[in-house]
């Protein structure tokens, strides 16, 4: 995947950014661009797998689980998918503190290897018809590896970009992380759609389903190469220099008990971010097909179109957070979901292609308020000493409890109440929680990261 990067002026000295004085860090634009590419590619790979798995789930059910009830096959497939969310907090508790001890770059290289290996391994697993019960066991093992590594990915990638970027453009550069997310999802879902259209059912079942997973191998090698070329972030390097030991050791208790108020704030922000994200990008295609009896192909194309729109707007919204602040943009997203979730869902339920696209598009643009602001806002909640660890723990707990469970919970609520408006009410509840978090959140735009020296761009000549 190629991610567009902003034009930047050449740095006077092409070396890793280091404090120019005890008070100021001068960033290297070339290194910032490379950091953005390396971080965004890892996020793209995570969501490339997400897109593949979501849209080829029916085929995977037939390959890995005993023949018989198609619903049971699909539930088993999504059960293996959901298992990855259960181990994400464990991955966060391992990789986060490790990133604060040995460095962001080393841990991000490790998570990239594990993510790529887990996805690539799925493409090599024999079918149930070949090795029997060993097939679903191996699938579950690969998913657990993916979930464990993902626990250290987002927090590390957002921290990496935030610590490299200049203070006044942190929102813009951070927004490219979610650009990678959207590109990866579109790439995965689009590839599955293309293969489904080109291959016969027999070919797809026998070998075609493996191709998208095997592509993760080369992608992982490219991502690992990009990450290994980078130096450690200036903020972490400065933390090492001022520490008595070469590698600061931070107890896990300090990352949790010492930051519990900020962790609660982080959980609230991530909750509204991920509930709306998973509702729009993961649940709504199923809602359109299962609840509204919408055509599967058209529902997928609408979602892909919404994500393409979000990609276009994403960097501009990121730059906006640098100008007016993270809090106003996130607050606007919360207010928008509170006011427009019901009208947007009523439009979607109307059923015509125009109405569905309009409703989904409105929700997508509101979601950009979070995807553009959060990659810069979340790392700024924590000081450098515990940033990777505390953010990993807070982020993954929130995603596992609230974000990843969104499709399941909303489906259960509709089944229990018979109320087709439950997706809107669920987003509104998340928006209220997110709004409360924004109220207590300090503005970070244009300011140094806590515990770090001010980061500025080099003087232009």
C-alpha positions in Angstrom: 0.0 0.0 0.0 1.2 3.4 -0.8 0.2 6.2 1.5 0.3 9.7 0.2 2.5 11.9 2.3 2.6 15.7 2.7 5.2 17.8 0.9 7.9 18.9 3.3 11.0 21.0 3.1 14.4 19.3 3.3 16.0 19.4 6.7 19.3 21.3 6.9 21.0 18.2 8.4 19.7 14.8 7.3 20.2 13.1 10.7 17.8 11.8 13.3 16.1 14.6 15.2 17.8 15.3 18.5 17.4 18.1 21.0 19.1 21.2 19.6 19.2 22.5 23.1 17.9 21.2 26.4 14.6 23.0 25.7 13.8 22.4 22.1 13.8 19.5 19.6 14.2 20.3 15.9 12.4 17.8 13.8 13.7 16.3 10.5 10.9 16.5 7.9 12.3 13.5 6.0 12.3 11.4 9.1 8.8 12.5 10.0 7.5 11.4 6.6 9.3 8.0 7.0 7.8 7.6 10.5 4.3 8.3 9.2 4.7 5.8 6.3 6.1 3.1 8.6 3.4 3.5 11.2 0.5 3.9 8.8 1.5 0.7 6.9 1.2 -1.4 10.1 -2.3 0.0 10.7 -3.2 -0.6 7.1 -2.1 -4.2 7.4 -4.2 -4.8 10.5 -7.3 -3.5 8.7 -6.4 -5.3 5.5 -6.7 -8.5 7.5 -9.9 -7.2 9.1 -11.4 -6.5 5.6 -10.4 -9.9 4.3 -11.7 -11.8 7.2 -15.0 -9.9 7.4 -15.9 -10.3 3.7 -14.7 -13.9 3.2 -16.2 -15.2 6.4 -18.7 -17.4 4.7 -16.0 -19.1 2.6 -13.8 -19.6 5.7 -16.7 -21.2 7.5 -16.9 -23.9 4.8 -13.1 -24.4 4.7 -12.4 -24.7 8.4 -15.5 -26.0 10.0 -17.5 -29.2 9.5 -20.2 -29.1 6.8 -23.8 -28.9 7.9 -25.4 -25.8 9.3 -24.2 -22.7 7.4 -25.1 -20.5 10.4 -23.0 -22.6 12.7 -20.1 -22.4 10.3 -20.4 -18.6 10.1 -20.7 -18.3 13.9 -17.6 -20.5 14.4 -15.7 -18.3 11.9 -16.7 -15.1 13.7 -15.9 -16.8 17.1 -12.3 -17.2 16.0 -12.4 -13.6 14.8 -13.7 -12.4 18.1 -11.1 -14.4 20.0 -8.4 -11.9 18.8 -10.2 -9.1 20.7 -9.9 -11.1 23.9 -6.1 -11.2 23.9 -5.7 -7.6 22.7 -5.5 -6.2 26.3 -2.9 -8.9 27.1 -0.8 -7.8 24.1 -1.2 -4.2 25.3 0.0 -5.1 28.8 3.1 -6.8 27.3 4.1 -4.6 24.4 3.1 -1.3 25.9 5.5 -1.5 28.9 8.1 -3.1 26.7 7.9 -0.1 24.4 8.5 2.3 27.3 11.5 0.2 28.4 13.4 -0.8 25.2 12.0 1.7 22.7 9.1 2.3 20.4 10.9 1.3 17.2 11.9 -2.2 18.4 8.5 -3.1 19.6 6.7 -1.8 16.5 9.1 -3.9 14.4 8.2 -7.0 16.5 4.4 -6.4 16.3 4.8 -6.0 12.5 6.5 -9.4 12.3 3.9 -11.1 14.4 0.9 -9.5 12.5 2.3 -10.5 9.1 3.2 -14.0 10.3 -0.3 -14.6 11.8 -2.1 -13.4 8.6 0.3 -15.3 6.3 -0.1 -18.4 8.3 -3.9 -18.5 7.8 -3.2 -18.7 4.1 -1.2 -21.9 4.6 -3.5 -23.8 7.0 -4.9 -27.0 5.4 -8.7 -27.3 5.3 -10.9 -29.2 7.7 -11.4 -31.8 5.0 -7.6 -32.4 5.0 -6.6 -32.5 8.6 -9.9 -32.4 10.5 -10.2 -30.6 13.8 -6.6 -29.4 13.5 -7.7 -26.9 11.0 -9.9 -24.7 13.2 -7.4 -25.1 16.0 -4.6 -23.7 13.8 -7.0 -20.9 12.6 -7.7 -19.9 16.2 -4.0 -20.0 17.1 -3.2 -17.7 14.1 -6.0 -15.3 15.2 -4.6 -15.2 18.7 -1.2 -14.3 17.4 -2.7 -11.5 15.4 -4.8 -10.2 18.3 -1.9 -10.3 20.7 0.4 -8.3 18.3 -2.4 -5.9 17.5 -2.5 -5.0 21.3 0.8 -3.2 20.8 0.2 -1.8 17.4 -2.2 1.2 17.5 -0.9 2.8 20.7 2.7 2.3 19.5 2.1 3.7 16.0 0.2 6.8 17.3 2.9 7.3 19.9 5.6 6.9 17.3 4.1 9.6 15.0 3.2 11.9 17.8 6.8 11.8 19.2 8.3 12.5 15.8 5.9 15.2 14.6 6.4 18.9 15.3 4.0 20.2 17.9 2.1 22.5 15.5 1.4 19.8 12.9 0.9 16.7 15.1 -2.7 16.5 14.1 -2.0 16.6 10.4 0.7 13.9 10.6 -1.3 11.8 13.0 -4.3 11.8 10.7 -2.3 9.7 8.2 -2.4 6.8 10.7 -6.2 6.4 10.1 -5.7 7.1 6.4 -3.7 3.8 6.5 -6.6 2.1 8.4 -9.1 3.1 5.7 -6.8 2.2 2.9 -6.1 -1.2 4.4 -9.8 -2.0 4.9 -10.6 -0.9 1.4 -7.8 -3.0 0.0 -8.8 -6.1 1.9 -12.5 -5.9 1.2 -12.0 -4.8 -2.4 -9.6 -7.7 -3.1 -12.1 -10.2 -1.7 -14.9 -8.6 -3.8 -12.8 -8.8 -6.9 -11.8 -12.4 -6.4 -15.4 -13.4 -5.6 -16.4 -11.9 -8.9 -13.6 -13.4 -11.0 -13.4 -16.9 -9.5 -15.9 -19.7 -9.5 -17.2 -21.0 -6.1 -15.1 -24.1 -6.4 -11.9 -22.2 -7.1 -12.6 -19.8 -4.3 -13.1 -22.7 -1.9 -10.1 -24.8 -3.1 -7.4 -22.1 -3.3 -8.7 -18.6 -4.1 -9.4 -17.7 -0.4 -5.7 -18.2 0.4 -4.4 -15.5 -1.9 -5.5 -12.4 0.2 -3.9 -13.9 3.3 -0.6 -14.8 1.5 -0.3 -11.2 0.3 0.3 -10.2 3.9 3.8 -11.8 3.7 5.3 -9.3 1.2 3.4 -6.5 2.9 4.9 -7.4 6.2 8.4 -7.5 4.8 8.0 -4.0 3.3 6.6 -2.7 6.6 9.4 -4.3 8.6 12.0 -2.7 6.3 10.4 0.7 6.7 10.3 0.4 10.5 13.8 -1.0 10.9 15.2 2.0 8.9 13.9 4.4 11.6 15.8 5.8 14.6 14.2 5.9 18.0 11.8 8.8 18.6 13.4 12.0 19.9 11.2 12.0 23.0 12.2 8.5 24.0 15.9 9.1 23.2 15.7 12.2 25.5 14.0 10.1 28.2 16.9 7.6 28.0 19.5 10.3 28.2 18.1 11.8 31.4 17.5 8.4 33.0 20.1 7.0 35.4 19.9 3.6 33.7 20.2 3.0 30.0 16.6 1.7 29.9 14.0 3.2 32.2 12.0 0.5 33.9 8.4 1.5 34.7 6.3 -0.9 36.9 3.0 -1.9 35.4 1.3 -0.6 38.5 2.6 2.9 37.8 1.1 2.7 34.3 -2.3 1.9 35.7 -2.6 3.1 39.3 -0.4 6.1 38.7 -2.5 7.2 35.7 -6.0 5.9 36.6 -7.8 9.2 36.1 -6.2 9.7 32.6 -6.8 6.1 31.8 -10.5 6.5 32.5 -10.5 9.6 30.2 -8.7 7.5 27.5 -11.3 4.7 27.8 -14.1 7.2 27.3 -12.5 8.8 24.2 -11.7 5.4 22.7 -15.2 4.2 23.5 -16.9 6.8 21.3 -14.2 6.5 18.6 -14.5 2.7 18.3 -18.2 2.2 18.9 -19.0 4.6 16.0 -16.1 3.1 13.9 -17.1 -0.5 14.3 -20.8 0.4 13.9 -20.3 2.1 10.6 -17.5 0.0 9.0 -18.3 -3.4 10.5 -21.9 -3.7 11.5 -23.7 -1.5 9.0 -23.0 -3.9 6.0 -24.6 -6.7 8.0 -27.5 -4.4 9.1 -28.2 -3.5 5.4 -28.3 -7.1 4.3 -29.7 -9.0 7.3 -32.1 -6.5 8.8 -33.1 -4.4 5.7 -32.7 -7.2 3.1 -30.4 -5.0 1.0 -28.3 -6.4 -1.8 -24.9 -7.6 -0.4 -22.8 -6.2 -3.3 -24.4 -2.8 -3.2 -24.1 -2.5 0.6 -20.4 -3.3 0.4 -19.9 -0.8 -2.4 -21.7 1.9 -0.3 -19.4 1.2 2.7 -16.3 1.3 0.5 -17.5 4.5 -1.0 -17.9 6.1 2.4 -14.4 5.0 3.4 -13.0 6.5 0.2 -14.8 9.8 1.1 -13.3 9.6 4.6 -9.8 9.1 3.2 -10.1 12.3 1.1 -11.3 14.4 4.0 -8.9 12.8 6.6 -5.7 14.9 6.2 -7.7 18.1 5.9 -9.5 17.3 9.1 -6.2 16.5 10.8 -4.8 19.9 9.8 -8.0 21.5 11.1 -7.3 20.0 14.6 -3.9 21.8 14.5 -5.6 25.1 13.8 -8.7 25.0 16.1 -7.7 22.3 18.6 -8.5 18.6 19.2 -11.3 19.3 21.7 -13.6 21.3 19.4 -13.3 18.7 16.6 -13.9 15.7 18.9 -16.8 17.6 20.6 -18.3 18.4 17.2 -18.2 14.6 16.3 -20.0 13.8 19.6 -22.6 16.4 19.1 -23.1 15.3 15.5 -23.7 11.7 16.5 -26.0 12.7 19.3 -28.1 14.9 16.9 -27.9 13.1 13.6 -27.7 9.3 14.4 -31.5 8.9 14.3 -32.1 11.0 11.1 -29.1 9.2 9.4 -30.5 5.7 10.3 -34.0 6.7 9.1 -32.4 7.7 5.8 -30.6 4.4 5.6 -33.8 2.5 6.4 -35.6 4.3 3.6 -33.7 1.8 1.4 -33.0 3.7 -1.8 -29.4 3.8 -2.9 -29.3 7.6 -2.6 -30.8 7.6 0.9 -28.5 4.9 2.1 -25.4 6.6 0.6 -26.5 10.0 2.2 -27.1 8.5 5.6 -23.9 6.5 5.6 -21.9 9.4 4.2 -23.2 11.7 7.0 -22.1 9.2 9.7 -18.7 8.7 7.9 -18.0 12.5 7.9 -18.8 12.6 11.6 -16.5 9.6 12.2 -13.7 11.6 10.6 -13.9 14.0 13.6 -12.5 11.1 15.6 -10.2 9.4 13.1 -8.5 12.7 12.4 -8.1 13.9 16.0 -7.6 10.8 18.1 -4.1 9.7 16.8 -2.7 13.0 18.1 -5.0 13.5 21.1 -4.6 10.1 22.8 -0.7 10.0 23.0 -0.8 13.6 24.5 -2.8 12.3 27.5 0.2 10.5 29.0 3.8 11.6 29.9 6.7 10.1 27.8 7.8 7.8 30.6 4.6 5.7 30.5 3.0 6.9 27.2 3.2 3.6 25.2 2.3 1.4 28.1 -0.6 3.4 29.6 -2.1 4.2 26.2 -1.9 0.5 25.1 -3.7 -0.6 28.2 -6.4 2.0 28.1 -6.9 1.7 24.4 -7.2 -2.0 24.2 -9.4 -2.4 27.2 -11.9 0.0 25.7 -11.7 -1.6 22.2 -12.2 -5.1 23.6 -15.1 -4.2 26.0 -16.9 -1.7 23.8 -15.6 -1.4 20.2 -15.2 -5.0 19.2 -18.4 -6.0 20.9 -20.6 -3.4 19.1 -21.9 -5.7 16.3 -22.8 -8.4 18.8 -24.4 -6.1 21.3 -26.5 -4.2 18.8 -27.7 -7.4 17.1 -28.7 -8.8 20.5 -30.5 -5.5 21.4 -32.5 -5.6 18.1 -33.4 -9.2 18.8 -34.5 -8.5 22.3 -36.5 -5.4 21.7 -37.4 -5.7 18.0 -36.4 -2.0 17.7 -34.6 -1.4 14.4 -33.4 2.0 15.6 -31.0 0.4 18.2 -27.9 1.2 16.2 -28.7 5.0 16.4 -29.5 4.8 20.1 -26.2 3.0 20.8 -24.2 5.6 18.9 -26.0 8.3 20.8 -25.1 6.7 24.2 -21.5 6.5 23.1 -21.5 10.1 22.0 -22.7 11.2 25.5 -19.9 9.3 27.1 -17.4 10.7 24.6 -18.7 14.2 25.2 -18.2 13.8 29.0 -14.6 12.7 28.3 -14.0 15.7 26.1 -15.2 18.0 28.8 -12.5 16.8 31.2 -9.8 16.6 28.5 -7.1 19.2 28.3 -6.3 20.8 24.9 -3.0 19.5 23.4 -2.9 21.1 19.9 0.3 23.1 19.3 1.7 22.2 22.7 4.6 19.9 23.7 3.8 16.3 24.6 3.8 15.9 28.4 7.3 15.1 29.7 8.9 16.1 26.3 10.7 19.2 25.0 8.9 21.4 22.5 9.2 20.0 19.0 9.6 22.5 16.2 10.2 22.4 12.4 13.6 23.5 11.1 13.9 27.1 9.9 13.2 27.6 6.3 15.8 29.1 4.1 
